[in-house]
Amino acid sequence: MFRKFSYKEIKKATDNFTTVIGEGGFGVVYKAQFSDGSVVAVKRMNKVSEQGEDEFCKEIELLARLHHRHLVALRGFCAEKHER
């Protein structure tokens, strides 16, 4: 199951978005470690337009339903002010 994270939690887990592990057309992916010791990838989207907001919601819905051994599982998301 996935959950909604606060921006503060994501910022802390990524050490203020320090370690970049990838980049794409829609954003940057960072390495993060949560207080429980789990290491994850955090995708921080570029500025989100109204259309981008719809795409973000669709991507979350799709990733929440996908389960495959060759895909990373969705652990959660952040949607706070202008941060996605």
C-alpha positions in Angstrom: 0.0 0.0 0.0 1.1 3.6 -0.6 0.7 6.7 1.4 0.8 10.5 1.1 4.1 12.0 2.4 4.6 15.6 3.5 7.1 17.8 1.6 9.0 18.0 4.9 9.3 14.2 5.1 10.5 14.0 1.5 13.0 16.9 1.9 14.5 15.2 5.0 14.7 11.8 3.4 16.5 13.2 0.3 18.8 15.3 2.4 17.4 18.4 0.8 17.4 16.8 -2.7 21.2 16.2 -2.7 21.8 12.9 -4.5 20.5 12.9 -8.1 20.2 9.4 -9.6 18.4 10.3 -12.8 16.7 12.9 -15.0 13.9 12.9 -17.5 11.6 15.2 -19.3 9.2 15.6 -16.4 11.6 15.8 -13.5 14.6 14.6 -11.5 15.0 11.4 -9.5 16.8 11.5 -6.1 18.0 8.9 -3.7 16.2 9.0 -0.4 16.4 7.2 2.9 13.6 7.2 5.4 13.9 6.9 9.2 13.0 3.2 9.0 16.1 2.6 6.9 14.4 2.0 3.6 16.2 3.4 0.6 14.0 4.6 -2.2 13.9 6.7 -5.4 12.0 10.0 -5.2 10.8 11.6 -8.5 10.5 15.4 -8.1 8.4 16.8 -11.0 9.2 20.0 -12.8 6.7 22.9 -12.5 3.3 21.4 -12.8 0.7 23.0 -15.1 -3.0 22.2 -14.9 -2.5 19.6 -17.6 0.6 18.3 -15.7 -1.5 18.0 -12.5 -3.9 15.7 -14.4 -1.0 13.7 -15.7 0.4 13.4 -12.1 -2.8 12.1 -10.8 -3.1 9.5 -13.6 0.5 8.4 -13.1 -0.2 7.9 -9.3 -3.3 5.9 -10.1 -1.6 3.7 -12.6 1.5 3.1 -10.5 -0.6 2.2 -7.5 -2.2 -0.7 -9.6 1.0 -2.0 -11.2 2.8 -4.9 -9.6 5.6 -6.6 -11.4 9.0 -7.9 -10.4 10.8 -5.7 -12.9 9.1 -2.5 -11.8 9.7 -0.5 -8.6 6.6 -0.4 -6.3 5.0 2.9 -5.5 5.6 3.7 -1.8 3.8 7.0 -1.7 3.5 10.5 -3.2 3.6 14.1 -2.1 1.2 16.7 -3.4 1.8 19.9 -1.3 1.4 23.4 -2.7 3.5 23.4 -5.9 5.5 20.3 -5.0 4.9 17.0 -6.7 
